[in-house]
Amino acid sequence: MSLPEKSRPGAARLLRLAMLSGFAAAAVLAAGCQVRPLYSNAPLSPGSQSGAQAELSSIAVKPVSTRYAQQVRNHLIFALNGGAQRTDAPAYSLDLGVSELVESAAVVQVATDQDQPTAGTVTLTANYTLTDAKTGKTIASGKRSIASAFDRPSQEFATYRAQIDAENRAARELAELLRLALAQDLARAR
C-alpha cells in the first residue's frame, strides 16, 4: 500500500475558480432569456398597444384553391380569430400555399401474388408569407409541415375515406403550427 499523494492546493483553487466562472456565465446567459405564457393576452412585442389575440386576429388569409388547403385556411382563420368575427381593416395579409404528398408507409404480402400497401402517410406542407397590408413589406415567411398516418384497407372507398380523414387531421394540426409560427414572427418583427 502506498499513501495517496497530497493534492496540490493550486489545482483545487483553479478548479473552484473555473466552476464559479462557469456558473456566472450561465447566469448571464439565462438573464437574456424571455419566457411568456403561450395563451396570455399580453402584447406580442414591447411597446405594442394591442394584445396577442388582437394582433393575430388582424391577419387576413388570402383564398386558396385546393380542398386540403381550404381545410388549413378555415382552421387557421378560426384559430387566429378565436371564433370571433374577422376585422374589416386587417393590418396584415397572409399568402398561404399548401401542398400534399401521399405515400405508402408499409407493404405486406397478402394471399395473392401482389403486394398491397396497408398503411399510408399524408404530409401537408404550408409555405406562407406575412406582409404588412399598408406598406406591402414582407414581415416574415416560412415553411411548416405535418404528417398524418392512415390505414389502407382492401376496400377502395374505405381507403379513400381514411385518406380524407388523415388530410383533415393534418390540416387541423398544420393550422395550429402556423398560428404559433405567426405569433413568433409578429413578436420578432417589432
N, C-alpha and C positions, 0 to 999 in steps of 0.2 A: 504494500500500500504506500501510496505517496500522499503527501499533503497537497491540498489544492493550492494553486498559485493565487497569490493575492491579486485582486483586480486593481487595475490602475485607477486612481481617483480621477484622473483626467478623462478617461473613457466614459465613466458613468456620468460625469458632468456634461460631456459633449452629447451623450445620448439624451439626457434630460433636456438640454437646450434645443436639440432637434425636434423632440416631441412637443415642446412648448411652442416652437415656431410653427410647427405643423398645425396645431390647434388654433393658433392665432390666424393663420392663413385660411383655414376652414371657416372660422367665424367671420372673417372679412368677406369671403365668397357668399356665405349664407345671408349676410346682411343685404346683398343685392337682389335676392330672390323675392318675387311677388307671388302671393297666393291669394286668390279670390274665390268666393263661393261660386259654384257653377250656375246656380239658378237665382242669384241675387239680382236686385233691380238697381244696383249701383251702376254709375256710368261706366262704359267700356274704356274710356280714356280720361285722363286727368283734364279738368277744365271743361268737360262736356256738360251741358245743362240737362240733357235727357238721359233716362235710364237705359239699361242694356236692351230691355224689351222694346222700348220706343225706337231705339236706333235700328234694331233688327226688323221691326215692322215697317220701317221706311224704305225697305228694299223691294223694288218691283221686279218680278221674274218674267222675262220675255217668253212668249209662246214657243212650244217645241212641236215636233212633227210625228213622233212615234208613240205607240201605246205605252211602252215601258218608260219612255222619257216623260210622258204626261203623268204617269203614276208618281215619278220622282218629283215633278214640278208641283203636283197637287199636295203631296205630303210636305214638301218644303214650304209652300205658301202657308199651309196650316201651322207648321212649326214656327215660322217667322212671325206670324201674326197672333199666335196663341188662340186661334179660333175666332178672333175679332175681325171686324170689317177692315179692309185694306185702306190705307190713306189715299187721298185724292192727289196729293202732290208728293210723290216719292223723292227722297233725297239721293237714292242710289238705284242703279239699274244692273240686273244680273243677267248675263248671257250664259245660257246653260246648254251644253251639248252632252248627250248621253249615248253611249254605245253599249252593245250587248254581245257577249260571247257565250255560246252554249257548247259544252264539251261533255264527252262521255268520261266518267270518272273511274268506272270499274267494268270489266268484261269477264263473264264467267261462261264456262262450257255448259251448254244445255243438251238435251237428248238428241237434237238433230246435229247435222254436220257443221252448222254455222254458230259462230259466237255472237251473242247478243249483249248489248250493254245493259246493265242492271242499275246503274246509278249515273246521275249526271250532275253537272255544276253549271249554274247560271252566274256569270260575272257581269255586273253593271259597272261601267266606268263613266264618271262625270268630269268633264272639263268645264271650268267656269271662269268667267271674267267679271269682276265687280268694277263698275265705273261710277263716277260722280255724275248725277243726272244734269247738273247745271253746267259743268265745265267739259264733260266728256272725257276727263282724265281717268286713266286706269288706276284704280286703287290697289287691286290685288287680283291675282289669277292663281289657279291651282288645279290639281287633279286628285280625285278620290275614287276609290273603287271598293266594291264589296262583293263577296261570293256567297251563293246560297245553293245548297245541295238538294237534290230531289231523287226519288226512286223512279225507275223506268219499268213499270210492269209490262206484261206481254200484251195488254190491250192498248190499242192506239189512242183512244180517247182518254183513257186514264193517264197515259204518258203525257199527252198534250195538257191536260188539266193540272198535273203535277208540275209541269214546267211553268205554266202561268202562275200558279201559287208561289213557286220559287221566285219568279220575277217580282211579284207583289211584295214578298218578304224582303228581297234585296232592295226594292225601291224605298220601302219604309226606312230601312237601316241607312241607306245612302243619303236620304234626305236629312236624317239626324246628323250624320257625319258632316254634311255640307253646312248645316246650321251652326255647328260648333266651329267649323273652319271659318265661316263668315264672321262669327263673333271674334275669333282671334285676329282675323285680318283687319276688322274695324278697330280693334284695340291697338294693333300695331301701326295703323295708318296715321294716327294722330301723333 
